[in-house]
Amino acid sequence: MAEIAGARLRRLNSLCSVSDEELSPAGRAVRVVLADCASELVAKGRWAGARFSHLDP
């Protein structure tokens, strides 16, 4: 183990999905819940350091 000091670390995470036509109703529901959960955590500041760089309407 080594201490990392003076460095700015970043990690890009993406939530991606196939088109609606290719998802089952359950898959679409899971996608909606995951996106809503992530949005809520970021909006309330409960996901430390997280921010959205792009949102599709």
Backbone hydrogen bonds in HBPLUS format (Angstrom, degrees):
<---DONOR---> <-ACCEPTOR-->    atom                        ^
c    i                          cat <-CA-CA->   ^        H-A-AA   ^      H-
h    n   atom  resd res      DA  || num        DHA   H-A  angle D-A-AA Bond
n    s   type  num  typ     dist DA aas  dist angle  dist       angle   num
A0022-GLU N   A0019-SER O   2.98 MM   3  5.49 144.4  2.11 112.5 122.4     1
A0023-LEU N   A0020-ASP O   3.12 MM   3  5.26 157.0  2.18 106.1 113.3     2
A0027-GLY N   A0024-SER O   3.04 MM   3  5.02 114.7  2.48  96.6 112.5     3
A0028-ARG N   A0024-SER O   2.97 MM   4  6.32 157.9  2.02 158.5 164.2     4
A0029-ALA N   A0025-PRO O   3.02 MM   4  6.23 155.1  2.08 144.3 151.2     5
A0030-VAL N   A0026-ALA O   2.96 MM   4  6.24 157.2  2.01 149.7 155.4     6
A0031-ARG N   A0027-GLY O   3.01 MM   4  6.24 158.6  2.06 146.6 152.3     7
A0032-VAL N   A0028-ARG O   3.04 MM   4  6.30 158.8  2.08 149.3 154.4     8
A0033-VAL N   A0029-ALA O   2.99 MM   4  6.25 162.7  2.02 151.4 156.0     9
A0034-LEU N   A0030-VAL O   2.90 MM   4  6.10 166.0  1.92 156.8 160.2    10
A0035-ALA N   A0031-ARG O   3.03 MM   4  6.19 165.9  2.05 150.8 154.6    11
A0036-ASP N   A0032-VAL O   2.90 MM   4  6.05 161.5  1.94 150.7 156.4    12
A0037-CYS N   A0033-VAL O   2.89 MM   4  5.98 160.6  1.92 150.2 155.6    13
A0038-ALA N   A0034-LEU O   2.99 MM   4  6.16 167.8  2.00 151.3 154.4    14
A0039-SER N   A0035-ALA O   2.93 MM   4  6.06 162.6  1.96 147.9 153.2    15
A0040-GLU N   A0036-ASP O   2.92 MM   4  6.08 160.1  1.96 149.1 154.3    16
A0041-LEU N   A0037-CYS O   2.98 MM   4  6.19 166.4  1.99 154.1 157.6    17
A0042-VAL N   A0038-ALA O   3.03 MM   4  6.19 163.9  2.06 153.1 157.1    18
A0043-ALA N   A0039-SER O   2.89 MM   4  5.97 167.0  1.90 151.0 155.4    19
A0044-LYS N   A0040-GLU O   2.98 MM   4  6.04 153.3  2.05 149.8 155.7    20
A0046-ARG N   A0041-LEU O   2.84 MM   5  4.97 141.7  1.99 157.6 159.5    21
A0045-GLY N   A0042-VAL O   3.08 MM   3  5.09 157.7  2.13 104.4 111.1    22
A0050-ALA N   A0047-TRP O   2.98 MM   3  5.59 164.8  2.00 140.5 143.3    23
